[in-house]
Amino acid sequence: MSSETYDLLKRPDEFFVVNKAHHNPRFVEDVVRGILAGALEMYADFPDDTFVLASQVNYESIHKHDAIAESFGTFGELRAELRGEPRPEPKTDRAAWLGTRASSLVV
């Protein structure tokens, strides 16, 4: 996510891509935060009870482990978090959100 990827590059082009990535470092946590912020912006008219989950895996080539980040919650929780309000504990997870949906469908 720090730069575009390409199947084939000539050496000068490879230098440009690597240099660009080094000047724009992004960790998995940064990517997940960006996904969530983008969802809130793109779907600003969605109600506060809309659930969203973002996940990112970086398959590492220089470490012996991969890097994984995930975050989730309702739009209302995420909007409050962006305003600097304290995060509710626990945050709404997928199971809890689906549970509230299933119970509202029972007649």
OpenMM code with the backbone's topology and positions (N, CA, C; nanometers):
from openmm import Vec3, app, unit

residues = "MET SER SER GLU THR TYR ASP LEU LEU LYS ARG PRO ASP GLU PHE PHE VAL VAL ASN LYS ALA HIS HIS ASN PRO ARG PHE VAL GLU ASP VAL VAL ARG GLY ILE LEU ALA GLY ALA LEU GLU MET TYR ALA ASP PHE PRO ASP ASP THR PHE VAL LEU ALA SER GLN VAL ASN TYR GLU SER ILE HIS LYS HIS ASP ALA ILE ALA GLU SER PHE GLY THR PHE GLY GLU LEU ARG ALA GLU LEU ARG GLY GLU PRO ARG PRO GLU PRO LYS THR ASP ARG ALA ALA TRP LEU GLY THR ARG ALA SER SER LEU VAL VAL".split()
positions = [
    Vec3(0.0807, -0.1200, 0.0000),
    Vec3(0.0000, 0.0000, 0.0000),
    Vec3(0.0850, 0.1265, 0.0000),
    Vec3(0.2158, 0.1109, 0.0112),
    Vec3(0.3025, 0.2286, 0.0084),
    Vec3(0.3291, 0.2757, -0.1334),
    Vec3(0.3062, 0.1888, -0.2299),
    Vec3(0.3276, 0.2231, -0.3699),
    Vec3(0.2518, 0.1231, -0.4569),
    Vec3(0.2380, 0.1558, -0.5838),
    Vec3(0.1774, 0.0620, -0.6763),
    Vec3(0.2695, -0.0584, -0.6940),
    Vec3(0.2140, -0.1692, -0.7428),
    Vec3(0.2968, -0.2864, -0.7730),
    Vec3(0.2887, -0.3144, -0.9224),
    Vec3(0.3926, -0.3757, -0.9756),
    Vec3(0.4014, -0.4038, -1.1180),
    Vec3(0.4575, -0.5435, -1.1383),
    Vec3(0.4181, -0.6078, -1.2479),
    Vec3(0.4693, -0.7411, -1.2797),
    Vec3(0.6129, -0.7368, -1.3311),
    Vec3(0.6446, -0.6349, -1.4078),
    Vec3(0.7765, -0.6265, -1.4700),
    Vec3(0.8210, -0.4810, -1.4748),
    Vec3(0.9450, -0.4573, -1.4315),
    Vec3(0.9995, -0.3215, -1.4326),
    Vec3(1.1432, -0.3235, -1.4813),
    Vec3(1.1806, -0.2193, -1.5525),
    Vec3(1.3217, -0.1996, -1.5844),
    Vec3(1.3877, -0.1388, -1.4621),
    Vec3(1.5178, -0.1543, -1.4486),
    Vec3(1.5886, -0.1121, -1.3276),
    Vec3(1.5630, 0.0339, -1.2889),
    Vec3(1.5668, 0.1312, -1.3813),
    Vec3(1.5377, 0.2702, -1.3409),
    Vec3(1.3955, 0.2864, -1.2869),
    Vec3(1.3012, 0.2154, -1.3463),
    Vec3(1.1633, 0.2220, -1.2984),
    Vec3(1.1508, 0.1572, -1.1609),
    Vec3(1.2234, 0.0480, -1.1403),
    Vec3(1.2216, -0.0188, -1.0101),
    Vec3(1.2744, 0.0751, -0.9020),
    Vec3(1.3790, 0.1495, -0.9317),
    Vec3(1.4330, 0.2460, -0.8365),
    Vec3(1.3264, 0.3493, -0.7995),
    Vec3(1.2521, 0.3995, -0.8997),
    Vec3(1.1478, 0.4980, -0.8748),
    Vec3(1.0404, 0.4412, -0.7815),
    Vec3(0.9949, 0.3186, -0.8061),
    Vec3(0.8884, 0.2564, -0.7261),
    Vec3(0.9356, 0.2337, -0.5828),
    Vec3(1.0567, 0.1806, -0.5659),
    Vec3(1.1098, 0.1546, -0.4321),
    Vec3(1.1291, 0.2861, -0.3568),
    Vec3(1.1814, 0.3855, -0.4232),
    Vec3(1.2020, 0.5163, -0.3615),
    Vec3(1.0686, 0.5776, -0.3183),
    Vec3(0.9668, 0.5659, -0.4031),
    Vec3(0.8344, 0.6184, -0.3692),
    Vec3(0.7787, 0.5465, -0.2460),
    Vec3(0.7950, 0.4167, -0.2394),
    Vec3(0.7449, 0.3395, -0.1251),
    Vec3(0.8153, 0.3807, 0.0041),
    Vec3(0.9431, 0.4068, -0.0030),
    Vec3(1.0178, 0.4479, 0.1163),
    Vec3(0.9763, 0.5867, 0.1649),
    Vec3(0.9267, 0.6689, 0.0758),
    Vec3(0.8821, 0.8026, 0.1149),
    Vec3(0.7347, 0.8060, 0.1567),
    Vec3(0.6676, 0.6914, 0.1472),
    Vec3(0.5266, 0.6818, 0.1843),
    Vec3(0.5021, 0.5517, 0.2618),
    Vec3(0.5725, 0.5313, 0.3740),
    Vec3(0.5567, 0.4031, 0.4442),
    Vec3(0.4182, 0.3894, 0.5055),
    Vec3(0.3615, 0.2724, 0.4900),
    Vec3(0.2310, 0.2429, 0.5499),
    Vec3(0.2382, 0.1054, 0.6136),
    Vec3(0.2011, 0.1008, 0.7380),
    Vec3(0.1926, -0.0248, 0.8086),
    Vec3(0.0501, -0.0771, 0.7949),
    Vec3(0.0278, -0.2032, 0.8281),
    Vec3(-0.1051, -0.2614, 0.8128),
    Vec3(-0.2100, -0.1813, 0.8907),
    Vec3(-0.1722, -0.1302, 1.0066),
    Vec3(-0.2661, -0.0514, 1.0870),
    Vec3(-0.3078, 0.0762, 1.0130),
    Vec3(-0.2110, 0.1385, 0.9448),
    Vec3(-0.2408, 0.2596, 0.8679),
    Vec3(-0.3389, 0.2287, 0.7547),
    Vec3(-0.3201, 0.1151, 0.6900),
    Vec3(-0.4062, 0.0765, 0.5788),
    Vec3(-0.5489, 0.0541, 0.6278),
    Vec3(-0.5635, -0.0176, 0.7404),
    Vec3(-0.6972, -0.0444, 0.7945),
    Vec3(-0.7662, 0.0856, 0.8338),
    Vec3(-0.6933, 0.1755, 0.9002),
    Vec3(-0.7529, 0.3047, 0.9354),
    Vec3(-0.7963, 0.3800, 0.8099),
    Vec3(-0.7159, 0.3740, 0.7039),
    Vec3(-0.7503, 0.4402, 0.5779),
    Vec3(-0.8742, 0.3805, 0.5125),
    Vec3(-0.8870, 0.2486, 0.5187),
    Vec3(-1.0052, 0.1818, 0.4629),
    Vec3(-1.1305, 0.2282, 0.5361),
    Vec3(-1.1242, 0.2279, 0.6692),
    Vec3(-1.2409, 0.2683, 0.7481),
    Vec3(-1.2756, 0.4154, 0.7264),
    Vec3(-1.1745, 0.5017, 0.7239),
    Vec3(-1.1998, 0.6444, 0.6998),
    Vec3(-1.2602, 0.6649, 0.5607),
    Vec3(-1.2107, 0.5911, 0.4629),
    Vec3(-1.2645, 0.6001, 0.3271),
    Vec3(-1.4088, 0.5537, 0.3191),
    Vec3(-1.4420, 0.4475, 0.3932),
    Vec3(-1.5803, 0.3978, 0.3953),
    Vec3(-1.6732, 0.5018, 0.4576),
    Vec3(-1.6273, 0.5621, 0.5679),
    Vec3(-1.7097, 0.6648, 0.6328),
    Vec3(-1.7324, 0.7849, 0.5409),
    Vec3(-1.6310, 0.8194, 0.4642),
    Vec3(-1.6434, 0.9332, 0.3722),
    Vec3(-1.7306, 0.8982, 0.2511),
    Vec3(-1.7060, 0.7806, 0.1931),
    Vec3(-1.7782, 0.7409, 0.0728),
    Vec3(-1.9263, 0.7147, 0.1008),
    Vec3(-1.9541, 0.6595, 0.2175),
    Vec3(-2.0917, 0.6240, 0.2519),
    Vec3(-2.1410, 0.7097, 0.3686),
    Vec3(-2.1155, 0.8379, 0.3626),
    Vec3(-2.1475, 0.9300, 0.4717),
    Vec3(-2.2963, 0.9329, 0.5047),
    Vec3(-2.3797, 0.8967, 0.4093),
    Vec3(-2.5242, 0.8999, 0.4338),
    Vec3(-2.5764, 0.7701, 0.4969),
    Vec3(-2.4893, 0.6715, 0.5193),
    Vec3(-2.5326, 0.5468, 0.5824),
    Vec3(-2.5605, 0.5723, 0.7301),
    Vec3(-2.6571, 0.5009, 0.7876),
    Vec3(-2.6925, 0.5239, 0.9280),
    Vec3(-2.5846, 0.4745, 1.0247),
    Vec3(-2.5942, 0.5228, 1.1487),
    Vec3(-2.4957, 0.4889, 1.2519),
    Vec3(-2.4900, 0.3402, 1.2850),
    Vec3(-2.5977, 0.2644, 1.2567),
    Vec3(-2.5957, 0.1221, 1.2912),
    Vec3(-2.5391, 0.0344, 1.1795),
    Vec3(-2.4839, 0.0957, 1.0735),
    Vec3(-2.4175, 0.0214, 0.9668),
    Vec3(-2.2890, -0.0390, 1.0204),
    Vec3(-2.2668, -0.1677, 0.9953),
    Vec3(-2.1463, -0.2364, 1.0437),
    Vec3(-2.0420, -0.2423, 0.9326),
    Vec3(-1.9160, -0.2254, 0.9703),
    Vec3(-1.8062, -0.2355, 0.8738),
    Vec3(-1.6887, -0.3077, 0.9402),
    Vec3(-1.6196, -0.3885, 0.8603),
    Vec3(-1.5003, -0.4600, 0.9059),
    Vec3(-1.3927, -0.4426, 0.7998),
    Vec3(-1.2723, -0.4073, 0.8405),
    Vec3(-1.1597, -0.3933, 0.7481),
    Vec3(-1.0453, -0.4795, 0.7972),
    Vec3(-0.9809, -0.5480, 0.7039),
    Vec3(-0.8714, -0.6375, 0.7392),
    Vec3(-0.7609, -0.6254, 0.6342),
    Vec3(-0.6373, -0.6326, 0.6780),
    Vec3(-0.5219, -0.6216, 0.5871),
    Vec3(-0.4156, -0.7215, 0.6307),
    Vec3(-0.3574, -0.7919, 0.5345),
    Vec3(-0.2462, -0.8825, 0.5605),
    Vec3(-0.1302, -0.8402, 0.4714),
    Vec3(-0.0145, -0.8198, 0.5308),
    Vec3(0.1073, -0.7961, 0.4537),
    Vec3(0.1914, -0.9228, 0.4610),
    Vec3(0.2103, -0.9861, 0.3473),
    Vec3(0.2937, -1.1058, 0.3413),
    Vec3(0.4381, -1.0592, 0.3354),
    Vec3(0.5080, -1.0771, 0.4452),
    Vec3(0.6415, -1.0208, 0.4616),
    Vec3(0.7466, -1.0990, 0.3842),
    Vec3(0.8414, -1.0268, 0.3304),
    Vec3(0.9525, -1.0903, 0.2605),
    Vec3(1.0823, -1.0772, 0.3394),
    Vec3(1.0881, -0.9855, 0.4356),
    Vec3(1.2123, -0.9667, 0.5104),
    Vec3(1.2002, -1.0097, 0.6557),
    Vec3(1.0793, -1.0452, 0.7004),
    Vec3(1.0597, -1.0925, 0.8370),
    Vec3(1.0145, -1.2379, 0.8360),
    Vec3(1.0210, -1.3015, 0.9497),
    Vec3(0.9770, -1.4409, 0.9601),
    Vec3(0.8286, -1.4506, 0.9932),
    Vec3(0.7594, -1.3402, 0.9903),
    Vec3(0.6164, -1.3389, 1.0205),
    Vec3(0.5455, -1.2424, 0.9257),
    Vec3(0.4162, -1.2644, 0.9092),
    Vec3(0.3335, -1.1714, 0.8325),
    Vec3(0.2734, -1.0698, 0.9287),
    Vec3(0.2346, -0.9575, 0.8777),
    Vec3(0.1712, -0.8531, 0.9588),
    Vec3(0.0229, -0.8478, 0.9244),
    Vec3(-0.0611, -0.8515, 1.0294),
    Vec3(-0.2055, -0.8547, 1.0114),
    Vec3(-0.2693, -0.7482, 1.0997),
    Vec3(-0.3667, -0.6762, 1.0458),
    Vec3(-0.4428, -0.5787, 1.1247),
    Vec3(-0.5896, -0.5901, 1.0853),
    Vec3(-0.6753, -0.5666, 1.1832),
    Vec3(-0.8190, -0.5722, 1.1600),
    Vec3(-0.8866, -0.4754, 1.2549),
    Vec3(-0.9917, -0.4114, 1.2077),
    Vec3(-1.0729, -0.3265, 1.2932),
    Vec3(-1.2162, -0.3344, 1.2435),
    Vec3(-1.3092, -0.3062, 1.3333),
    Vec3(-1.4500, -0.3198, 1.2998),
    Vec3(-1.5317, -0.2334, 1.3933),
    Vec3(-1.6574, -0.2192, 1.3606),
    Vec3(-1.7512, -0.1462, 1.4442),
    Vec3(-1.8633, -0.0902, 1.3608),
    Vec3(-1.9535, -0.0217, 1.4283),
    Vec3(-2.0616, 0.0437, 1.3552),
    Vec3(-2.0137, 0.1813, 1.3097),
    Vec3(-2.0806, 0.2352, 1.2109),
    Vec3(-2.0458, 0.3686, 1.1638),
    Vec3(-2.0542, 0.4688, 1.2779),
    Vec3(-2.1537, 0.4540, 1.3627),
    Vec3(-2.1693, 0.5455, 1.4759),
    Vec3(-2.0505, 0.5394, 1.5702),
    Vec3(-2.0037, 0.4176, 1.6003),
    Vec3(-1.8870, 0.4023, 1.6873),
    Vec3(-1.7626, 0.4630, 1.6241),
    Vec3(-1.7450, 0.4385, 1.4953),
    Vec3(-1.6266, 0.4908, 1.4261),
    Vec3(-1.6328, 0.6431, 1.4124),
    Vec3(-1.7506, 0.6970, 1.3868),
    Vec3(-1.7644, 0.8431, 1.3782),
    Vec3(-1.7306, 0.9077, 1.5126),
    Vec3(-1.7796, 0.8481, 1.6212),
    Vec3(-1.7499, 0.9000, 1.7558),
    Vec3(-1.6003, 0.8927, 1.7838),
    Vec3(-1.5372, 0.7840, 1.7431),
    Vec3(-1.3929, 0.7674, 1.7630),
    Vec3(-1.3145, 0.8747, 1.6880),
    Vec3(-1.3571, 0.9046, 1.5648),
    Vec3(-1.2902, 1.0094, 1.4866),
    Vec3(-1.3079, 1.1477, 1.5487),
    Vec3(-1.4178, 1.1684, 1.6195),
    Vec3(-1.4401, 1.2957, 1.6888),
    Vec3(-1.3611, 1.3024, 1.8195),
    Vec3(-1.2924, 1.1937, 1.8547),
    Vec3(-1.2114, 1.1923, 1.9763),
    Vec3(-1.2870, 1.1473, 2.0997),
    Vec3(-1.4078, 1.0986, 2.0809),
    Vec3(-1.4854, 1.0495, 2.1943),
    Vec3(-1.4332, 0.9116, 2.2357),
    Vec3(-1.4512, 0.8757, 2.3623),
    Vec3(-1.4032, 0.7445, 2.4060),
    Vec3(-1.4766, 0.6316, 2.3342),
    Vec3(-1.4026, 0.5271, 2.3053),
    Vec3(-1.4565, 0.4109, 2.2364),
    Vec3(-1.5416, 0.3285, 2.3331),
    Vec3(-1.6601, 0.2847, 2.2894),
    Vec3(-1.7415, 0.2006, 2.3774),
    Vec3(-1.6740, 0.0650, 2.3980),
    Vec3(-1.6861, 0.0118, 2.5148),
    Vec3(-1.6306, -0.1208, 2.5429),
    Vec3(-1.7434, -0.2147, 2.5757),
    Vec3(-1.7563, -0.3265, 2.5145),
    Vec3(-1.6801, -0.3654, 2.3952),
    Vec3(-1.7404, -0.3021, 2.2694),
    Vec3(-1.6561, -0.2898, 2.1673),
    Vec3(-1.7047, -0.2427, 2.0381),
    Vec3(-1.7966, -0.3486, 1.9784),
    Vec3(-1.8891, -0.3060, 1.8978),
    Vec3(-1.9790, -0.3996, 1.8315),
    Vec3(-1.9003, -0.4843, 1.7330),
    Vec3(-1.9025, -0.6164, 1.7518),
    Vec3(-1.8365, -0.7052, 1.6557),
    Vec3(-1.9416, -0.7633, 1.5612),
    Vec3(-1.8963, -0.8405, 1.4658),
    Vec3(-1.9856, -0.8932, 1.3626),
    Vec3(-2.0961, -0.9809, 1.4231),
    Vec3(-2.0595, -1.0688, 1.5168),
    Vec3(-2.1575, -1.1585, 1.5777),
    Vec3(-2.2652, -1.0799, 1.6526),
    Vec3(-2.2234, -0.9798, 1.7289),
    Vec3(-2.3206, -0.8985, 1.8031),
    Vec3(-2.4106, -0.8218, 1.7077),
    Vec3(-2.3527, -0.7655, 1.6014),
    Vec3(-2.4319, -0.6899, 1.5048),
    Vec3(-2.5318, -0.7806, 1.4341),
    Vec3(-2.4876, -0.8991, 1.3922),
    Vec3(-2.5784, -0.9932, 1.3267),
    Vec3(-2.6858, -1.0410, 1.4236),
    Vec3(-2.6510, -1.0562, 1.5512),
    Vec3(-2.7476, -1.0973, 1.6519),
    Vec3(-2.8597, -0.9968, 1.6677),
    Vec3(-2.8270, -0.8691, 1.6645),
    Vec3(-2.9314, -0.7671, 1.6763),
    Vec3(-3.0189, -0.7665, 1.5521),
    Vec3(-2.9612, -0.7961, 1.4375),
    Vec3(-3.0394, -0.8019, 1.3128),
    Vec3(-3.1326, -0.9216, 1.3152),
    Vec3(-3.0828, -1.0376, 1.3597),
    Vec3(-3.1643, -1.1589, 1.3615),
    Vec3(-3.2808, -1.1440, 1.4585),
    Vec3(-3.2573, -1.0832, 1.5737),
    Vec3(-3.3651, -1.0691, 1.6714),
    Vec3(-3.4725, -0.9722, 1.6230),
    Vec3(-3.4361, -0.8749, 1.5399),
    Vec3(-3.5360, -0.7808, 1.4889),
    Vec3(-3.6193, -0.8424, 1.3774),
    Vec3(-3.5745, -0.9545, 1.3206),
    Vec3(-3.6497, -1.0206, 1.2132),
    Vec3(-3.7527, -1.1193, 1.2670),
    Vec3(-3.7404, -1.1570, 1.3932),
    Vec3(-3.8328, -1.2532, 1.4516),
    Vec3(-3.9678, -1.1861, 1.4718),
    Vec3(-4.0706, -1.2519, 1.4250),
    Vec3(-4.2052, -1.1956, 1.4348),
    Vec3(-4.2838, -1.2653, 1.5428),
] * unit.nanometer
topology = app.Topology()
chain = topology.addChain("A")
for resn in residues:
    res = topology.addResidue(resn, chain)
    for name in ("N", "CA", "C"):
        topology.addAtom(name, app.Element.getBySymbol(name[0]), res)
